[in-house]
């Protein structure tokens, strides 16, 4: 666990978090994926995010899905075909099941997490290439989300109630463990995307521990729209193979108007 984050934060929510969801079933967002090459940002792929409500285990459930891929022109350099999928309780947001399929060049791995709230356990199954299958059981802790559900959960915060420099704790299941982490609120900043649109945004830096994707530290920066949607407009992060950026290109079926858009 990350030291310095006291357990007193849990399970109590930070006061800046709202009770309502700033997204609705049917929301779609497309992002361009850019890689930094000799100080030049090159669009090498795209990522699609969808949020839907479906029946799952006889419950109304959120299904979040993200699919990332490189363009065929860049597959010879480094192929990416990633799929993230999460099923969460519609009312409580508690996850039921999470699956992450990662294809990077010749590396293939599948991460699966099943949450059993009766037994209080998370069943972990990881198949990483030709390595033996890793299986384990982790205790269920309050407010634990996987990477994808965490991204949607961040949007519930009322950033106007946070002060610059404030650390906001969150708990995330990543790879083979659950960690208590935080994001830091950095204030307001305008962001211009590659299609010429500009948005007023709230900026945060996200602390992550070293894993299969990320180095340890506040290397991920996220800009959320300064409106009721709190939609990510830009994400910039250092990963183990360099620096990548995602910029918003297309949106559909947003819950609220994008009043943060300047032009």
Secondary structure as GFF3:
##gff-version 3
##sequence-region A 1 263
A	DSSP	three_ten_helix	7	9	.	.	.	ID=ss1
A	DSSP	beta_strand	27	37	.	.	.	ID=ss2
A	DSSP	beta_strand	40	56	.	.	.	ID=ss3
A	DSSP	beta_strand	59	70	.	.	.	ID=ss4
A	DSSP	alpha_helix	72	75	.	.	.	ID=ss5
A	DSSP	beta_strand	81	89	.	.	.	ID=ss6
A	DSSP	beta_strand	95	104	.	.	.	ID=ss7
A	DSSP	beta_strand	107	116	.	.	.	ID=ss8
A	DSSP	beta_strand	121	128	.	.	.	ID=ss9
A	DSSP	beta_strand	134	139	.	.	.	ID=ss10
A	DSSP	beta_strand	144	145	.	.	.	ID=ss11
A	DSSP	alpha_helix	147	154	.	.	.	ID=ss12
A	DSSP	three_ten_helix	159	161	.	.	.	ID=ss13
A	DSSP	beta_strand	167	174	.	.	.	ID=ss14
A	DSSP	beta_strand	177	192	.	.	.	ID=ss15
A	DSSP	beta_strand	198	208	.	.	.	ID=ss16
A	DSSP	beta_strand	217	225	.	.	.	ID=ss17
A	DSSP	beta_strand	232	239	.	.	.	ID=ss18
A	DSSP	beta_strand	242	252	.	.	.	ID=ss19
###
